[in-house]
Each structure stands twice: as C-alpha cells, then as structure tokens.
Amino acid sequence: MAQMTKSIATLGELMMRLKPPGKQRLRQAHELGICFGGSEANVATSLAQWGHSVRFITGLPESDLGSRAISELNYHGVDTRFILRNARRLGLYFLEEGADLRSGCVIYDRKDTAFSSLKPQDVDWDNALSDVDWFHISGITPAINAQTLLLAEHSIAEARQRNIHISLDLNFRERLWAYGVRPADILPNLVEQCDTLIAGRGDCINCLEIDGDGENGSNEWAESLACKLQKRFSNLTHIALTIRASSSADCHNWRAYIQNPSDQVHSRSFQLSNIVDRVGSGDAFCAGIIHSIGTKKSLDDVVNFGAMAAVLKHSIIGDFNHVSVGEIEDLMRSQSNGRLRR
C-alpha cells in the first residue's frame, strides 16, 4: 500500500441534508430523505475511507441530532475527538434536484448553529493540529458570517505557524455571502497563506476577481487562469481546477486541470449522461488531490485520480463519496466503463 499522509485535519460545518424523493420539487414534497454533508466533512470521509488518519474540527449541538452526526462520521472512520458540542442547533440544507432544463436548488438554514457560533479560542489548536501534515478548509466557512470568517482566518494562521500544508477550495456560494463583505475582499488574503488552491469554474472570478483568457472552460482558459493565479500567488505549490459544462441537469461534460510551478496536466474528459447526485463531486475531487499529493503520485496521476474520484461521485447518492481507491484506480486504467463486475 502507498504510504499515507500521517494526519489530515479539516475544518467546516457538518449539516443535515433534506431532500424530496426523486426529482420532486420542495413545494410538492410530503416527505424528505436525510443524510449528512458539508464540504470539509465530505473531504474528510473520503480520505478516511482511503486509509488516511483524518480529524474533523467543527461544532455540533448537544442533542440527539448532534450525536447522530458524530456517529455518521465515526462510521466512515473520521476522528471526531475535536468536535465541540454546545447548546445551539444543527445546520440544515434543503436540496431540490434538477431535471432536464430545470436547475437544481439549494436552500440553506444555518443561522445560529453550533458551528457558526464557534470562536477561535474555543478550539485547542495545539491538540487539534498536533502531528498534522495537511490542513484543508473551504471558502464556505468565511462566507457564513463574521464569526466563522475569524475562525477560518485563525485556523489557517495556526496551521501556517506549524508549517502544515494548507489546501483551500474556493467553493463560491452566492447565497451565503450576506453579512456585508465581498468574497474578493477576504479570500485573496487567505489564498496568500495556502499551498494548494482548488477551484471550480466561476470560483476565481467571484472570489479572487481573476479570470482566464479565451472561451470560458476551454484549455486556453484553464491554462491562462492557472498562470495568472501562479503569478499573483507565488506561494502556491499546486493549482487544481474543475471544468464542468452542462447541457441539462443529468448530462454534463466534466474534466480537470492541475498546474505546479514546473508542469501542467489536463485530465481525461468525461461525458456524464445519467447523473445520480452531483452534490459533493467537487469535494471528492479535493480529496483525490490531497490523497494523490500526499502519496507522492505523479502530477498526471494526481489530476486523474482526483478527476476519477469526482466522476464516480456523480453515481453515488448523498454527499459522501462511497468509492474505494481500487475502484478509482480501476477507472483510471480502464477505457470501458459501467460493465458488470463478476
């Protein structure tokens, strides 16, 4: 087995997801299916399933819902010792699945939650980051409110002080930036302290006010965007981009690109024509990038492992990505997909 990164820590909010069955709209629903999810938690569960030692730093309520959320993380092998419990509530989000030309929709309910009330001093950083090699966070945490912005800034500073490799997934969420600050006023300062930057199409223009040249989503666009990011943020060791083009809710073309200061690689391109659940696919990509860099794969294998992890996530219901390293590597080697394995 490849040598694993010694320890990885992620910080973010774990929520309960509520979704009508099938492709019903929320206005039609008489029942809601539940699961748990959240960007950094999704990354943590993938990495734990792949053999890494992963701890998740968050806040959860002192209630049965909080305990149920912790049980879900424990089931996937995530270290939950650094979860803080308080009397506040669990964050929720409601997902309405898209169909054909009707877009999907997310409604957040995460005001006054156990996580959003955390202060930097609530976390014992010496223990939470002890022996950690990699720290991962997303741009969702500073988007929630002024308190979580302070938490994000402080957590990155604590990781930087300990010489921990830091990855940031920009993850622009338009509906969350509602407390009087612009993402472009906040996120460039955070990127300056990170080592690996991960972004989807549209994230960089909205969060950093940097865009690529040429047709949006083209190879020229990806390469020029990464070069501009590298020039602006010389601290970055890796820049990874996901590129999604959708013709309908169920049919997407998906690929990825990665660049370091000396090389650049495009992943294979995938035509996805029967998407089961796209939520968490970007987080699956993040986990794939962290795993691959942590196990010292070639740059080509880094981007393709991340891409395959994300592609397979589109076939998995729920936020978490229930696929193994072996399944991802089989897809990397294969030119024929979807066969029955006997």
Steps between C-alpha positions, in 0.01 A plus 500: 500500500622853423627693799223718637523857618552475876201707601250733333270751669198670347286778643146591398130458569325164489132532411200278461378485141126470434384408151166403343497155342594475134478826312206646690503870572496616861155650447371153411671300772320311776814329624871575509794262496792589726875461490794700631739713303717807481801575285782430745319205658454350154875531442574348840282192446658423162853528637418288805355228276823506297715421803606842624483615861244782482363725770205736456477826694150642532218588738190284550203529735469315830198314369406169342548662159854597590570150629354348184728718287804389700398135457491551124852640500625221726348242266719635221811493717532873570659607830231701684694580818531866401130566449369758745147459634278790609135589554442644152333328207609281210535666160264380228481523127216407268581360158263508204637281224498644149346327200561553129526880453376582852796577725542350842467722805653517849338684791719552806379513860819554696442808714598480870639149467748324725774554242420860405536608863849354550773742602868436416582470871245219538734264314806348668724553197804335654312171530280538193802554272749280684695281252285625210666513158214645296220744586200547270235771504260653249375847413161399639611550862588871466179551300263403784541800732757729659565249779587214264720737299708556814506124558620436144770767520621377837503132400714572194737711708532217755575249225750734336677555834553123522625468138201285403414471130174694449245444224211736429203417279348835401145358477315824418147494647311809390214452746730493803690827456232712666662672799643807329836385364604393152684171445761685291578716805569194714618198305815638332651552846423138588639365172827683572548271803417172325699245303239329283209684339199313362225676306207431275393688192385846613663487842809706418317787334252527789743441788828644368389717205739307274382330181660312214529604137315355204173308511393425855568132574744451213855369538630851430277639774615244759869538419494879494295516821745272681794709374337820626432336836860377523629849421269664756552234770861383472458306825284234329658162431193363317201655323220259412193596296179312424320576175133410466278566198135396531244453224231392749469405867602143418754550220832665575846502349754491781879528508778649709833678471797532736813711495808529717786748445670265250227297327133487400261212422144465372296202616295277275163647402180323602153524352261429788153422367318348798599694812364356824621773740751774416518645853841436653675429170730799544582379851580156359742672264661685792543175690653338193750784461597489869535120493709501184736778604529344846596164351747670262337403172609656169319818398318305230377246756409778745257670263358177360449339841317813612298506180401133526398544865276791397355317200409197712338726762238596239375140527468502882191624688578735787782743572762241597692312231474126562774382265832332570852575380485175300183603318653836410823342378304243297320786325832676439630190319179414318368623166163324543264604779183377660557127449365245748783377723477124572 
